[in-house]
Amino acid sequence: MNPVEEKIKSLREQLQYNNYRYYVLDNPEISDGEYDRLMRQLSQLEKEHPQFITADSPTQRVGGSRSDAFSPVTHNVPLLSLDNALSENEISEFTERMKRNLASETIEYVCEPKLDGLAVELVYDQGVLSVASTRGDGVVGENITQNIRTIKSIPLKLLDIHGTVPEWLEVRGEVILGIEEFERLNKMRAEKGEPLFANPRNAAAGSLRQLDPAITAGRPLDMYCYGIGRIQGINPQSQWDILAALKQSGLKVNPFSRLCRTLDEIKDYHQEMLENRDRLPYEIDGIVVKVNQLDLQSQLGSKSKSPKWAIAYKFPARQETTQILDIIAQVGRTGVLTPVAVMRPIKVGGVEVSRATLHNQDEIDRKDIRIGDWVIVQRAGDVIPEVVKVITSKRDGTERSYNLPSACPVCGQPTVRDPGEAAQRCINIACPAQVKERLRHFASKGAMDIDGLGTKLVDQLVEKAMVHTVADIYRLSKSDLIQLERMAEKSAQNIIGAIENSKTRSFDRVLFGLGLRFVGEHVAKILVNSFKSLDSLEKASREDLMAIHEIGPQVADSVVDFFTSRENRRIVDELRRAGVTMEIQQENPTGILLAGKTFVFTGSLERMTRKEAQELTEELGGRASSAVSKNTDYVVAGENAGSKAEKARNLGIPLISEKEFRQMAGLES
């Protein structure tokens, strides 16, 4: 056997094994990104050396194996998987290929979110659900009818609104488990000592493939429908018609689906869904792009495992596999010790990461994380990467357990863990690590936004004992800063100017910057709107605080404890004497321009980003929401406004342009 054939054989064996782990056991050992790389490597080698292609290659079939625990169901129309596009070039190649094959410059596409769940088929006979099955290998799936019947969003009988219920309907869709439900399920499994699911997709698959439907019924699964197999009784002409017919029949379709007519519109939709990814209650890993007209789909046809008229335009992978080289403890601004895994560098979500938070000792013990372990790491949005799961099958006996130290790794003072708390903390308030983190937080963008006062400068200021508290920042002079390493006179002057400018930051940002436990940006705004000044907040009792909507016992205790400290009161007094804002500036007349109004922004704005528009809304007394509801006052629709605009029309909510919003905000006449 020559080297190329051996490599192909090795890749097939790896993929077949990991298909089994993923689809049959619902217990993957590698990340989605690593699996995709192996599959693309095999596909490329087989393309270059077609003489080595075999019928049992993973590239020649659609999905995973069928479990023997369920009876087989043959799909009348193969339930194919999709080819992937991982870059703008690849999605451009897809649209160019459509133009060439259809000899047309104008092709309409339907773009839909690519839900990360389990593909299933529902068969309705005379409008009644008769059989439900998994994708299986694309031709034969598993009968999961009893389990599917437990999902409340799936109708057992189709609606008959206009007398158009088809005689026979095969519906394709994705069964999912929401993110909150997934986290709740894993927490329950951890408490019972059961193995954790790696992600919501595996949790959904594991839930659907329970032998006891009562277990499935106890898990809040959901399903979104996106296509059909064989159909009799109605005659849709397009993918858009199919979605409308499914919705009319009482089946759930994704509200974010959109018609696109150009490559730029597809790219914009992809970017919009990528930006909204972390606001959705469920996981998506890309978008699906389909030629809209069914006659054109038929003209294009299919390959052995995927249709030629559709493609999945994937997001960068958010889960990868790597090895933990060491575990260290970092000390935060409140003294909490956070264990951090030092890993072999790996790209996750397009960003190279070499560290991941392990949260606390309980989390390390629960997941049985050891130094030397191979693990699956994920990065969602802009959060610090975290270890999802240990791949125990890769252990060789050299791995070492880890426990947080009993002494602070920075100042050497003893650490404590209060009863009922997961956190272990250093209680030395003079600990340099805590001082540095408090200063960085105070100067951060969401707080005082002191440009130039970054990590390296803070380190020097603390290490040279020039700054001990946040109030000391306002005693710094240009001559103090010039003494520091790599500090030019102009840079020093700019930083002093930024410090001076920060004195006028709004009161809620000052409060957030002080770093009270459990008081984030949103809670700071609630407290400021209720108490108007720091003097009033300082005098508030626990009962006064808990009387405010959204303020619970944790926040109330934190505020009372903060002002009980003589040192904290001294720092606040010094900030006040330095001229830092300590109350709401009532004299600003613009603060009431949008008072009491709720705005939702959708589509692309020209003059400002959505985040800037949302921040402006809140500055002017309004509320910026991400979802349209009956409580929404206005929906600001930019270019390519999607389902939010449609929902606003259905609810009778005014749709306004960016210019009209800017006029309401006093930015334009």
Secondary structure, 3 states (H helix, E strand, C coil): CCHHHHHHHHHHHHHHHHHHHHHHCCCCCCCHHHHHHHHHHHHHHHHHCHHHCCCCCHHHCCCCCCCCCCCEEECCCCCCCCCEECCHHHHHHHHHHHHHHHCCCCCCEEEEEEECCEEEEEEEECCEEEEEEECCCCCEEEECHHHHCCCCCCCCECCCCCCCCCCEEEEEEEEEECHHHHHHHHHHHHHCCCCCCCCHHHHHHHHHCCCCHHHHHCCCEEEEEEEEEEEECCCCCEHHHHHHHHHHCCCCCCCCCEEECCHHHHHHHHHHHHHHHHHCCCCEEEEEEEECEHHHHHHHCECCCCECCEEEEECCCCEEEEEEEEEEEEECCCCEEEEEEEEEEEEECCEEEEEEECCCHHHHHHHCCCECCEEEEECCCCCCCEEEEECHHHCCCCCECCCCCCECCCCCCEEECCCCCCCCEECCCCCHHHHHHHHHHHHCCCCCCCCCCCHHHHHHHHHCCCCCCHHHHHHCCHHHHHCCCCCCHHHHHHHHHHHHHHCCCCHHHHHHHCCCCCCCHHHHHHHHHHHCEHHHHHHCCHHHHHCCCCCCHHHHHHHHHHHHCHHHHHHHHHHHHHCCCCECCCCCHHHHCCCCCEEEEECECCCCCHHHHHHHHHHCCCEEECCCCCCCCEEEECECCCHHHHHHHHHCCCEECHHHHHHHCCCCC
